[in-house]
Amino acid sequence: MRAELLKGHLDALVLAALEAAPAHGYGIIGRLRLRSSEVFRLAEGTVYPTLHRLERDGLVTSRWTAASGRRRRVYRLTRAGHEALLVRRLEWRTFSSAVEAVLG
């Protein structure tokens, strides 16, 4: 999938990937890949700046954890993140319906 098609939607996709449970960056990438049936094959260089921006905006929070002797940062949605996801879902449904009506 062309990267420009994801532009403007990546924040919502990352928030949705964190909705069910906290995850580290690789976990988020894996969830998006799995839930999109391998269509979204995102690079770390795409996801981590998004996570940092979402954290700066108060939509996710993070903490360091250790697993199998490795440290990794685990991200989780905040209350504001849950609310933002609801808004972005509504915006997406409105947008995708309009695009479908035009493109058929």
N, CA, C and O atoms as CSV, one atom per row, in Angstrom:
chain,resi,resn,atom,element,x,y,z
A,1,MET,N,N,0.846,-1.176,0.000
A,1,MET,CA,C,0.000,0.000,0.000
A,1,MET,C,C,0.887,1.233,0.000
A,1,MET,O,O,1.892,1.288,0.708
A,2,ARG,N,N,0.509,2.215,-0.794
A,2,ARG,CA,C,1.292,3.447,-0.875
A,2,ARG,C,C,1.204,4.206,0.442
A,2,ARG,O,O,0.132,4.341,1.032
A,3,ALA,N,N,2.357,4.698,0.888
A,3,ALA,CA,C,2.438,5.391,2.174
A,3,ALA,C,C,1.537,6.612,2.227
A,3,ALA,O,O,0.977,6.917,3.280
A,4,GLU,N,N,1.385,7.318,1.113
A,4,GLU,CA,C,0.563,8.530,1.133
A,4,GLU,C,C,-0.904,8.229,1.408
A,4,GLU,O,O,-1.643,9.112,1.844
A,5,LEU,N,N,-1.340,6.989,1.158
A,5,LEU,CA,C,-2.724,6.628,1.476
A,5,LEU,C,C,-2.957,6.561,2.987
A,5,LEU,O,O,-4.074,6.766,3.460
A,6,LEU,N,N,-1.900,6.274,3.731
A,6,LEU,CA,C,-2.018,6.205,5.190
A,6,LEU,C,C,-1.928,7.571,5.848
A,6,LEU,O,O,-2.343,7.743,6.994
A,7,LYS,N,N,-1.386,8.543,5.122
A,7,LYS,CA,C,-1.184,9.865,5.697
A,7,LYS,C,C,-2.512,10.409,6.217
A,7,LYS,O,O,-3.521,10.388,5.512
A,8,GLY,N,N,-2.501,10.882,7.427
A,8,GLY,CA,C,-3.715,11.402,8.030
A,8,GLY,C,C,-4.524,10.361,8.778
A,8,GLY,O,O,-5.444,10.708,9.519
A,9,HIS,N,N,-4.197,9.090,8.597
A,9,HIS,CA,C,-4.954,8.024,9.251
A,9,HIS,C,C,-4.105,7.231,10.245
A,9,HIS,O,O,-4.632,6.429,11.016
A,10,LEU,N,N,-2.818,7.452,10.224
A,10,LEU,CA,C,-1.927,6.641,11.052
A,10,LEU,C,C,-2.201,6.812,12.541
A,10,LEU,O,O,-2.157,5.836,13.291
A,11,ASP,N,N,-2.480,8.027,12.978
A,11,ASP,CA,C,-2.788,8.234,14.402
A,11,ASP,C,C,-3.968,7.368,14.826
A,11,ASP,O,O,-3.910,6.693,15.853
A,12,ALA,N,N,-5.030,7.387,14.039
A,12,ALA,CA,C,-6.223,6.597,14.372
A,12,ALA,C,C,-5.912,5.108,14.361
A,12,ALA,O,O,-6.396,4.370,15.220
A,13,LEU,N,N,-5.110,4.655,13.399
A,13,LEU,CA,C,-4.753,3.236,13.331
A,13,LEU,C,C,-3.962,2.802,14.558
A,13,LEU,O,O,-4.208,1.730,15.111
A,14,VAL,N,N,-3.018,3.626,14.982
A,14,VAL,CA,C,-2.215,3.296,16.169
A,14,VAL,C,C,-3.087,3.309,17.419
A,14,VAL,O,O,-2.968,2.423,18.265
A,15,LEU,N,N,-3.955,4.298,17.543
A,15,LEU,CA,C,-4.868,4.325,18.692
A,15,LEU,C,C,-5.737,3.070,18.713
A,15,LEU,O,O,-5.939,2.474,19.771
A,16,ALA,N,N,-6.247,2.667,17.562
A,16,ALA,CA,C,-7.085,1.464,17.487
A,16,ALA,C,C,-6.295,0.215,17.854
A,16,ALA,O,O,-6.834,-0.696,18.481
A,17,ALA,N,N,-5.028,0.164,17.471
A,17,ALA,CA,C,-4.190,-0.992,17.804
A,17,ALA,C,C,-3.964,-1.101,19.306
A,17,ALA,O,O,-3.735,-2.194,19.824
A,18,LEU,N,N,-4.025,0.019,20.001
A,18,LEU,CA,C,-3.817,0.020,21.457
A,18,LEU,C,C,-5.113,-0.096,22.247
A,18,LEU,O,O,-5.088,-0.179,23.475
A,19,GLU,N,N,-6.225,-0.103,21.562
A,19,GLU,CA,C,-7.518,-0.091,22.254
A,19,GLU,C,C,-7.712,-1.311,23.161
A,19,GLU,O,O,-8.147,-1.164,24.303
A,20,ALA,N,N,-7.401,-2.489,22.676
A,20,ALA,CA,C,-7.660,-3.718,23.433
A,20,ALA,C,C,-6.673,-3.924,24.576
A,20,ALA,O,O,-7.038,-4.425,25.639
A,21,ALA,N,N,-5.428,-3.537,24.351
A,21,ALA,CA,C,-4.405,-3.790,25.368
A,21,ALA,C,C,-3.153,-2.977,25.060
A,21,ALA,O,O,-2.892,-2.644,23.904
A,22,PRO,N,N,-2.381,-2.660,26.096
A,22,PRO,CA,C,-1.114,-1.962,25.870
A,22,PRO,C,C,-0.178,-2.809,25.007
A,22,PRO,O,O,-0.314,-4.031,24.933
A,23,ALA,N,N,0.768,-2.141,24.363
A,23,ALA,CA,C,1.727,-2.869,23.526
A,23,ALA,C,C,2.974,-2.021,23.311
A,23,ALA,O,O,2.952,-0.801,23.474
A,24,HIS,N,N,4.048,-2.686,22.946
A,24,HIS,CA,C,5.270,-1.988,22.549
A,24,HIS,C,C,5.207,-1.761,21.040
A,24,HIS,O,O,4.310,-2.276,20.371
A,25,GLY,N,N,6.141,-1.004,20.510
A,25,GLY,CA,C,6.114,-0.638,19.100
A,25,GLY,C,C,5.996,-1.806,18.147
A,25,GLY,O,O,5.173,-1.778,17.232
A,26,TYR,N,N,6.811,-2.840,18.349
A,26,TYR,CA,C,6.732,-4.017,17.476
A,26,TYR,C,C,5.370,-4.698,17.582
A,26,TYR,O,O,4.843,-5.203,16.590
A,27,GLY,N,N,4.807,-4.708,18.783
A,27,GLY,CA,C,3.489,-5.296,18.983
A,27,GLY,C,C,2.417,-4.533,18.220
A,27,GLY,O,O,1.507,-5.132,17.647
A,28,ILE,N,N,2.528,-3.208,18.215
A,28,ILE,CA,C,1.574,-2.374,17.481
A,28,ILE,C,C,1.698,-2.654,15.985
A,28,ILE,O,O,0.692,-2.816,15.295
A,29,ILE,N,N,2.914,-2.709,15.494
A,29,ILE,CA,C,3.158,-3.018,14.080
A,29,ILE,C,C,2.553,-4.377,13.736
A,29,ILE,O,O,1.907,-4.530,12.699
A,30,GLY,N,N,2.762,-5.349,14.598
A,30,GLY,CA,C,2.208,-6.687,14.372
A,30,GLY,C,C,0.693,-6.707,14.375
A,30,GLY,O,O,0.076,-7.374,13.545
A,31,ARG,N,N,0.087,-5.977,15.308
A,31,ARG,CA,C,-1.377,-5.927,15.369
A,31,ARG,C,C,-1.952,-5.304,14.104
A,31,ARG,O,O,-2.934,-5.796,13.548
A,32,LEU,N,N,-1.335,-4.224,13.658
A,32,LEU,CA,C,-1.829,-3.557,12.450
A,32,LEU,C,C,-1.681,-4.457,11.228
A,32,LEU,O,O,-2.556,-4.505,10.363
A,33,ARG,N,N,-0.568,-5.160,11.174
A,33,ARG,CA,C,-0.343,-6.084,10.051
A,33,ARG,C,C,-1.383,-7.211,10.077
A,33,ARG,O,O,-1.968,-7.550,9.048
A,34,LEU,N,N,-1.603,-7.778,11.245
A,34,LEU,CA,C,-2.550,-8.889,11.385
A,34,LEU,C,C,-3.982,-8.443,11.099
A,34,LEU,O,O,-4.698,-9.088,10.334
A,35,ARG,N,N,-4.393,-7.333,11.720
A,35,ARG,CA,C,-5.780,-6.874,11.566
A,35,ARG,C,C,-6.078,-6.375,10.158
A,35,ARG,O,O,-7.238,-6.330,9.747
A,36,SER,N,N,-5.041,-6.002,9.419
A,36,SER,CA,C,-5.257,-5.533,8.045
A,36,SER,C,C,-5.011,-6.633,7.026
A,36,SER,O,O,-4.941,-6.364,5.826
A,37,SER,N,N,-4.880,-7.860,7.488
A,37,SER,CA,C,-4.582,-8.994,6.600
A,37,SER,C,C,-3.319,-8.737,5.777
A,37,SER,O,O,-3.281,-8.991,4.573
A,38,GLU,N,N,-2.303,-8.234,6.445
A,38,GLU,CA,C,-0.974,-8.002,5.853
A,38,GLU,C,C,-0.911,-6.805,4.907
A,38,GLU,O,O,0.098,-6.625,4.226
A,39,VAL,N,N,-1.947,-5.990,4.846
A,39,VAL,CA,C,-1.909,-4.807,3.976
A,39,VAL,C,C,-1.022,-3.727,4.588
A,39,VAL,O,O,-0.228,-3.105,3.882
A,40,PHE,N,N,-1.152,-3.500,5.895
A,40,PHE,CA,C,-0.349,-2.481,6.569
A,40,PHE,C,C,0.938,-3.114,7.070
A,40,PHE,O,O,0.943,-3.818,8.079
A,41,ARG,N,N,2.016,-2.863,6.365
A,41,ARG,CA,C,3.348,-3.345,6.741
A,41,ARG,C,C,4.190,-2.125,7.071
A,41,ARG,O,O,4.979,-1.653,6.252
A,42,LEU,N,N,4.008,-1.624,8.286
A,42,LEU,CA,C,4.616,-0.364,8.687
A,42,LEU,C,C,6.024,-0.559,9.223
A,42,LEU,O,O,6.324,-1.550,9.890
A,43,ALA,N,N,6.867,0.391,8.922
A,43,ALA,CA,C,8.240,0.392,9.434
A,43,ALA,C,C,8.267,1.052,10.808
A,43,ALA,O,O,7.403,1.861,11.145
A,44,GLU,N,N,9.274,0.690,11.586
A,44,GLU,CA,C,9.432,1.315,12.901
A,44,GLU,C,C,9.538,2.827,12.775
A,44,GLU,O,O,9.014,3.568,13.607
A,45,GLY,N,N,10.214,3.273,11.739
A,45,GLY,CA,C,10.409,4.697,11.522
A,45,GLY,C,C,9.119,5.450,11.270
A,45,GLY,O,O,9.097,6.680,11.307
A,46,THR,N,N,8.062,4.731,11.016
A,46,THR,CA,C,6.744,5.338,10.838
A,46,THR,C,C,5.977,5.338,12.152
A,46,THR,O,O,5.341,6.332,12.506
A,47,VAL,N,N,6.036,4.236,12.868
A,47,VAL,CA,C,5.216,4.066,14.066
A,47,VAL,C,C,5.764,4.842,15.269
A,47,VAL,O,O,4.990,5.467,15.993
A,48,TYR,N,N,7.070,4.814,15.495
A,48,TYR,CA,C,7.604,5.464,16.694
A,48,TYR,C,C,7.408,6.975,16.707
A,48,TYR,O,O,7.059,7.512,17.758
A,49,PRO,N,N,7.611,7.689,15.610
A,49,PRO,CA,C,7.295,9.124,15.653
A,49,PRO,C,C,5.812,9.385,15.937
A,49,PRO,O,O,5.464,10.358,16.606
A,50,THR,N,N,4.956,8.521,15.431
A,50,THR,CA,C,3.524,8.645,15.700
A,50,THR,C,C,3.257,8.436,17.185
A,50,THR,O,O,2.514,9.205,17.794
A,51,LEU,N,N,3.852,7.409,17.771
A,51,LEU,CA,C,3.684,7.157,19.201
A,51,LEU,C,C,4.184,8.331,20.035
A,51,LEU,O,O,3.537,8.722,21.007
A,52,HIS,N,N,5.320,8.890,19.665
A,52,HIS,CA,C,5.867,10.028,20.421
A,52,HIS,C,C,4.941,11.234,20.324
A,52,HIS,O,O,4.741,11.943,21.310
A,53,ARG,N,N,4.379,11.471,19.156
A,53,ARG,CA,C,3.445,12.587,18.980
A,53,ARG,C,C,2.169,12.348,19.796
A,53,ARG,O,O,1.676,13.258,20.463
A,54,LEU,N,N,1.638,11.125,19.742
A,54,LEU,CA,C,0.433,10.811,20.511
A,54,LEU,C,C,0.684,10.943,22.008
A,54,LEU,O,O,-0.197,11.372,22.754
A,55,GLU,N,N,1.875,10.578,22.444
A,55,GLU,CA,C,2.210,10.717,23.865
A,55,GLU,C,C,2.320,12.195,24.235
A,55,GLU,O,O,1.816,12.619,25.275
A,56,ARG,N,N,2.977,12.969,23.387
A,56,ARG,CA,C,3.095,14.407,23.628
A,56,ARG,C,C,1.719,15.066,23.704
A,56,ARG,O,O,1.514,16.005,24.473
A,57,ASP,N,N,0.777,14.568,22.900
A,57,ASP,CA,C,-0.582,15.116,22.872
A,57,ASP,C,C,-1.475,14.568,23.985
A,57,ASP,O,O,-2.638,14.958,24.093
A,58,GLY,N,N,-0.939,13.666,24.814
A,58,GLY,CA,C,-1.698,13.132,25.942
A,58,GLY,C,C,-2.678,12.032,25.580
A,58,GLY,O,O,-3.560,11.707,26.375
A,59,LEU,N,N,-2.542,11.449,24.385
A,59,LEU,CA,C,-3.464,10.399,23.953
A,59,LEU,C,C,-2.976,9.007,24.322
A,59,LEU,O,O,-3.777,8.078,24.426
A,60,VAL,N,N,-1.677,8.851,24.521
A,60,VAL,CA,C,-1.105,7.607,25.024
A,60,VAL,C,C,-0.103,7.950,26.114
A,60,VAL,O,O,0.407,9.068,26.191
A,61,THR,N,N,0.159,6.981,26.936
A,61,THR,CA,C,1.195,7.095,27.947
A,61,THR,C,C,2.094,5.875,27.796
A,61,THR,O,O,1.695,4.878,27.194
A,62,SER,N,N,3.290,5.947,28.334
A,62,SER,CA,C,4.200,4.812,28.188
A,62,SER,C,C,5.000,4.606,29.458
A,62,SER,O,O,5.119,5.488,30.309
A,63,ARG,N,N,5.544,3.401,29.548
A,63,ARG,CA,C,6.463,3.080,30.649
A,63,ARG,C,C,7.413,2.002,30.165
A,63,ARG,O,O,7.089,1.208,29.282
A,64,TRP,N,N,8.586,1.994,30.761
A,64,TRP,CA,C,9.577,0.979,30.415
A,64,TRP,C,C,9.259,-0.303,31.153
A,64,TRP,O,O,8.897,-0.271,32.329
A,65,THR,N,N,9.391,-1.430,30.475
A,65,THR,CA,C,9.230,-2.743,31.082
A,65,THR,C,C,10.412,-3.605,30.652
A,65,THR,O,O,11.169,-3.248,29.749
A,66,ALA,N,N,10.549,-4.732,31.311
A,66,ALA,CA,C,11.597,-5.685,30.943
A,66,ALA,C,C,10.945,-7.028,30.640
A,66,ALA,O,O,10.105,-7.508,31.401
A,67,ALA,N,N,11.338,-7.621,29.533
A,67,ALA,CA,C,10.828,-8.939,29.146
A,67,ALA,C,C,11.962,-9.700,28.479
A,67,ALA,O,O,12.610,-9.193,27.564
A,68,SER,N,N,12.193,-10.907,28.939
A,68,SER,CA,C,13.266,-11.751,28.399
A,68,SER,C,C,14.605,-11.025,28.425
A,68,SER,O,O,15.412,-11.158,27.504
A,69,GLY,N,N,14.833,-10.259,29.483
A,69,GLY,CA,C,16.097,-9.567,29.637
A,69,GLY,C,C,16.250,-8.319,28.780
A,69,GLY,O,O,17.322,-7.714,28.750
A,70,ARG,N,N,15.197,-7.933,28.088
A,70,ARG,CA,C,15.257,-6.744,27.225
A,70,ARG,C,C,14.303,-5.684,27.746
A,70,ARG,O,O,13.189,-5.986,28.174
A,71,ARG,N,N,14.752,-4.449,27.702
A,71,ARG,CA,C,13.882,-3.333,28.072
A,71,ARG,C,C,13.121,-2.870,26.839
A,71,ARG,O,O,13.666,-2.804,25.738
A,72,ARG,N,N,11.854,-2.554,27.050
A,72,ARG,CA,C,11.067,-1.999,25.960
A,72,ARG,C,C,10.002,-1.071,26.531
A,72,ARG,O,O,9.560,-1.224,27.670
A,73,ARG,N,N,9.611,-0.119,25.719
A,73,ARG,CA,C,8.609,0.848,26.138
A,73,ARG,C,C,7.244,0.330,25.706
A,73,ARG,O,O,7.027,-0.011,24.543
A,74,VAL,N,N,6.333,0.279,26.670
A,74,VAL,CA,C,4.975,-0.201,26.420
A,74,VAL,C,C,4.039,0.999,26.468
A,74,VAL,O,O,4.091,1.812,27.391
A,75,TYR,N,N,3.188,1.090,25.462
A,75,TYR,CA,C,2.262,2.210,25.313
A,75,TYR,C,C,0.846,1.764,25.635
A,75,TYR,O,O,0.470,0.619,25.384
A,76,ARG,N,N,0.060,2.684,26.198
A,76,ARG,CA,C,-1.346,2.416,26.488
A,76,ARG,C,C,-2.144,3.686,26.231
A,76,ARG,O,O,-1.628,4.799,26.333
A,77,LEU,N,N,-3.415,3.491,25.894
A,77,LEU,CA,C,-4.294,4.636,25.671
A,77,LEU,C,C,-4.622,5.318,26.990
A,77,LEU,O,O,-4.778,4.663,28.021
A,78,THR,N,N,-4.721,6.619,26.946
A,78,THR,CA,C,-5.238,7.386,28.080
A,78,THR,C,C,-6.746,7.551,27.874
A,78,THR,O,O,-7.287,7.154,26.843
A,79,ARG,N,N,-7.400,8.127,28.841
A,79,ARG,CA,C,-8.836,8.419,28.676
A,79,ARG,C,C,-9.036,9.332,27.467
A,79,ARG,O,O,-9.958,9.130,26.676
A,80,ALA,N,N,-8.171,10.335,27.327
A,80,ALA,CA,C,-8.259,11.233,26.168
A,80,ALA,C,C,-8.016,10.467,24.870
A,80,ALA,O,O,-8.603,10.794,23.839
A,81,GLY,N,N,-7.158,9.450,24.915
A,81,GLY,CA,C,-6.905,8.623,23.743
A,81,GLY,C,C,-8.124,7.826,23.332
A,81,GLY,O,O,-8.420,7.704,22.143
A,82,HIS,N,N,-8.830,7.284,24.305
A,82,HIS,CA,C,-10.069,6.551,24.020
A,82,HIS,C,C,-11.096,7.493,23.381
A,82,HIS,O,O,-11.763,7.134,22.411
A,83,GLU,N,N,-11.211,8.683,23.932
A,83,GLU,CA,C,-12.164,9.653,23.392
A,83,GLU,C,C,-11.772,10.077,21.982
A,83,GLU,O,O,-12.627,10.196,21.105
A,84,ALA,N,N,-10.480,10.304,21.765
A,84,ALA,CA,C,-10.002,10.693,20.434
A,84,ALA,C,C,-10.277,9.586,19.425
A,84,ALA,O,O,-10.628,9.865,18.278
A,85,LEU,N,N,-10.121,8.344,19.839
A,85,LEU,CA,C,-10.389,7.220,18.937
A,85,LEU,C,C,-11.858,7.190,18.526
A,85,LEU,O,O,-12.169,6.934,17.363
A,86,LEU,N,N,-12.751,7.447,19.459
A,86,LEU,CA,C,-14.182,7.495,19.123
A,86,LEU,C,C,-14.463,8.575,18.077
A,86,LEU,O,O,-15.203,8.345,17.121
A,87,VAL,N,N,-13.872,9.741,18.264
A,87,VAL,CA,C,-14.059,10.842,17.322
A,87,VAL,C,C,-13.484,10.478,15.956
A,87,VAL,O,O,-14.116,10.717,14.927
A,88,ARG,N,N,-12.293,9.903,15.951
A,88,ARG,CA,C,-11.651,9.550,14.677
A,88,ARG,C,C,-12.389,8.441,13.947
A,88,ARG,O,O,-12.403,8.409,12.716
A,89,ARG,N,N,-12.999,7.537,14.693
A,89,ARG,CA,C,-13.825,6.504,14.050
A,89,ARG,C,C,-15.036,7.135,13.355
A,89,ARG,O,O,-15.369,6.765,12.229
A,90,LEU,N,N,-15.677,8.065,14.009
A,90,LEU,CA,C,-16.818,8.747,13.414
A,90,LEU,C,C,-16.376,9.527,12.175
A,90,LEU,O,O,-17.040,9.482,11.140
A,91,GLU,N,N,-15.260,10.235,12.283
A,91,GLU,CA,C,-14.741,10.976,11.131
A,91,GLU,C,C,-14.427,10.027,9.976
A,91,GLU,O,O,-14.726,10.325,8.820
A,92,TRP,N,N,-13.820,8.879,10.297
A,92,TRP,CA,C,-13.472,7.910,9.255
A,92,TRP,C,C,-14.721,7.360,8.577
A,92,TRP,O,O,-14.771,7.265,7.350
A,93,ARG,N,N,-15.709,7.003,9.351
A,93,ARG,CA,C,-16.939,6.455,8.770
A,93,ARG,C,C,-17.613,7.468,7.843
A,93,ARG,O,O,-18.108,7.109,6.775
A,94,THR,N,N,-17.628,8.717,8.256
A,94,THR,CA,C,-18.206,9.773,7.425
A,94,THR,C,C,-17.400,9.937,6.143
A,94,THR,O,O,-17.964,10.005,5.051
A,95,PHE,N,N,-16.085,9.999,6.282
A,95,PHE,CA,C,-15.201,10.175,5.128
A,95,PHE,C,C,-15.284,8.990,4.174
A,95,PHE,O,O,-15.438,9.172,2.966
A,96,SER,N,N,-15.181,7.776,4.713
A,96,SER,CA,C,-15.174,6.596,3.841
A,96,SER,C,C,-16.513,6.416,3.136
A,96,SER,O,O,-16.550,5.962,1.993
A,97,SER,N,N,-17.605,6.764,3.798
A,97,SER,CA,C,-18.911,6.693,3.142
A,97,SER,C,C,-19.002,7.678,1.983
A,97,SER,O,O,-19.550,7.366,0.926
A,98,ALA,N,N,-18.457,8.870,2.198
A,98,ALA,CA,C,-18.470,9.878,1.141
A,98,ALA,C,C,-17.595,9.477,-0.029
A,98,ALA,O,O,-17.979,9.672,-1.183
A,99,VAL,N,N,-16.421,8.919,0.248
A,99,VAL,CA,C,-15.537,8.457,-0.821
A,99,VAL,C,C,-16.196,7.320,-1.588
A,99,VAL,O,O,-16.156,7.295,-2.818
A,100,GLU,N,N,-16.792,6.395,-0.879
A,100,GLU,CA,C,-17.482,5.269,-1.528
A,100,GLU,C,C,-18.614,5.775,-2.408
A,100,GLU,O,O,-18.829,5.245,-3.499
A,101,ALA,N,N,-19.335,6.782,-1.958
A,101,ALA,CA,C,-20.433,7.331,-2.747
A,101,ALA,C,C,-19.919,7.967,-4.040
A,101,ALA,O,O,-20.595,7.926,-5.068
A,102,VAL,N,N,-18.731,8.549,-3.984
A,102,VAL,CA,C,-18.167,9.192,-5.169
A,102,VAL,C,C,-17.504,8.169,-6.087
A,102,VAL,O,O,-17.733,8.172,-7.297
A,103,LEU,N,N,-16.685,7.299,-5.509
A,103,LEU,CA,C,-15.924,6.338,-6.325
A,103,LEU,C,C,-16.733,5.118,-6.713
A,103,LEU,O,O,-16.492,4.491,-7.744
A,104,GLY,N,N,-17.697,4.794,-5.868
A,104,GLY,CA,C,-18.546,3.630,-6.149
A,104,GLY,C,C,-17.792,2.404,-5.966
A,104,GLY,O,O,-18.331,1.314,-6.154
